[in-house]
Structures are given as C-alpha cells and as structure tokens.
Amino acid sequence: MGFHADQMDILEANTGIAIISLRQTRALRFRNLQNNEQIIDYELVAGSLFYMTPEILGEMEACYS
C-alpha cells in the first residue's frame, strides 16, 4: 500500500489507529506531511502491535508492505 493519511474525522475523540502484524514481519514507513524527505522506518515483527496516536496521524502519512 502506498503512502496515505488516515481519515481522522471518523475516529472517536482521543483515539487512534492500531496496526497488527500477523504471521510475518512487515515494513512500516512514515513520511512527514510537511517535509516529504523526513521518513521514519519501523519493522513490525509477527505478532506485534503498533498504535498511532492522533498526533502521529495529524503529522505523518504511512506506507505498509
């Protein structure tokens, strides 16, 4: 999936989005919405959970593989 920003207006107040990696390691990449050259990479090992807070969702877009 390419870079995208999640739709925040449909979330309950003070909630975020969780990503769960099942069965295999996944790459998660964040890119700053204001500076496309600022990229942060994470490796989600099988069975891991990554929670994106409203602050992250408002500043970054994500890409999963």
Short mmCIF file of the C-alpha atoms (twelve columns), coordinates in Angstrom:
data_MODEL
# 
_entry.id   MODEL 
# 
loop_
_atom_site.group_PDB 
_atom_site.id 
_atom_site.type_symbol 
_atom_site.label_atom_id 
_atom_site.label_alt_id 
_atom_site.label_comp_id 
_atom_site.label_asym_id 
_atom_site.label_seq_id 
_atom_site.Cartn_x 
_atom_site.Cartn_y 
_atom_site.Cartn_z 
_atom_site.pdbx_PDB_model_num 
ATOM 1  C CA . MET A 1  0.000   0.000   0.000  1 
ATOM 2  C CA . GLY A 2  1.389   3.412   -0.912 1 
ATOM 3  C CA . PHE A 3  1.654   6.440   1.346  1 
ATOM 4  C CA . HIS A 4  -1.687  7.595   2.703  1 
ATOM 5  C CA . ALA A 5  -3.120  9.663   5.537  1 
ATOM 6  C CA . ASP A 6  -5.893  8.032   7.547  1 
ATOM 7  C CA . GLN A 7  -9.306  9.680   7.774  1 
ATOM 8  C CA . MET A 8  -9.304  11.186  11.254 1 
ATOM 9  C CA . ASP A 9  -12.762 12.770  11.262 1 
ATOM 10 C CA . ILE A 10 -14.433 9.356   11.584 1 
ATOM 11 C CA . LEU A 11 -12.469 8.376   14.730 1 
ATOM 12 C CA . GLU A 12 -13.827 8.764   18.235 1 
ATOM 13 C CA . ALA A 13 -12.233 11.607  20.206 1 
ATOM 14 C CA . ASN A 14 -8.810  10.804  21.698 1 
ATOM 15 C CA . THR A 15 -8.438  7.534   19.783 1 
ATOM 16 C CA . GLY A 16 -6.011  6.435   17.101 1 
ATOM 17 C CA . ILE A 17 -5.362  3.507   14.800 1 
ATOM 18 C CA . ALA A 18 -3.680  0.206   15.651 1 
ATOM 19 C CA . ILE A 19 -1.743  -1.955  13.207 1 
ATOM 20 C CA . ILE A 20 -1.217  -5.639  13.991 1 
ATOM 21 C CA . SER A 21 1.335   -7.707  12.110 1 
ATOM 22 C CA . LEU A 22 0.277   -11.338 11.809 1 
ATOM 23 C CA . ARG A 23 2.320   -14.286 10.536 1 
ATOM 24 C CA . GLN A 24 5.241   -12.309 9.082  1 
ATOM 25 C CA . THR A 25 7.396   -9.226  9.569  1 
ATOM 26 C CA . ARG A 26 6.075   -6.092  7.880  1 
ATOM 27 C CA . ALA A 27 7.759   -2.822  6.998  1 
ATOM 28 C CA . LEU A 28 6.054   0.345   8.206  1 
ATOM 29 C CA . ARG A 29 7.245   3.684   6.854  1 
ATOM 30 C CA . PHE A 30 6.138   7.144   7.967  1 
ATOM 31 C CA . ARG A 31 6.596   10.324  5.955  1 
ATOM 32 C CA . ASN A 32 6.126   13.818  7.373  1 
ATOM 33 C CA . LEU A 33 3.228   15.681  5.744  1 
ATOM 34 C CA . GLN A 34 5.120   18.998  5.819  1 
ATOM 35 C CA . ASN A 35 8.518   17.640  4.745  1 
ATOM 36 C CA . ASN A 36 8.345   14.635  2.398  1 
ATOM 37 C CA . GLU A 37 12.066  13.988  2.871  1 
ATOM 38 C CA . GLN A 38 11.626  13.207  6.575  1 
ATOM 39 C CA . ILE A 39 10.982  9.446   6.652  1 
ATOM 40 C CA . ILE A 40 10.958  7.059   9.620  1 
ATOM 41 C CA . ASP A 41 11.075  3.277   9.109  1 
ATOM 42 C CA . TYR A 42 9.865   0.616   11.563 1 
ATOM 43 C CA . GLU A 43 9.917   -3.166  11.328 1 
ATOM 44 C CA . LEU A 44 6.831   -4.843  12.745 1 
ATOM 45 C CA . VAL A 45 7.692   -8.421  13.639 1 
ATOM 46 C CA . ALA A 46 4.988   -11.081 13.514 1 
ATOM 47 C CA . GLY A 47 2.586   -10.720 16.433 1 
ATOM 48 C CA . SER A 48 3.447   -7.076  17.145 1 
ATOM 49 C CA . LEU A 49 1.082   -4.143  17.541 1 
ATOM 50 C CA . PHE A 50 1.777   -0.514  16.623 1 
ATOM 51 C CA . TYR A 51 -0.597  2.207   17.855 1 
ATOM 52 C CA . MET A 52 -0.747  5.543   16.033 1 
ATOM 53 C CA . THR A 53 -1.894  8.419   18.232 1 
ATOM 54 C CA . PRO A 54 -3.915  11.383  16.907 1 
ATOM 55 C CA . GLU A 55 -0.689  13.429  16.974 1 
ATOM 56 C CA . ILE A 56 1.087   10.980  14.679 1 
ATOM 57 C CA . LEU A 57 -1.939  10.747  12.397 1 
ATOM 58 C CA . GLY A 58 -2.075  14.535  12.079 1 
ATOM 59 C CA . GLU A 59 1.609   14.921  11.185 1 
ATOM 60 C CA . MET A 60 2.549   11.797  9.249  1 
ATOM 61 C CA . GLU A 61 1.321   9.590   6.444  1 
ATOM 62 C CA . ALA A 62 2.057   5.888   6.428  1 
ATOM 63 C CA . CYS A 63 3.006   3.157   3.977  1 
ATOM 64 C CA . TYR A 64 2.890   -0.586  4.748  1 
ATOM 65 C CA . SER A 65 4.366   -3.571  2.963  1 
# 
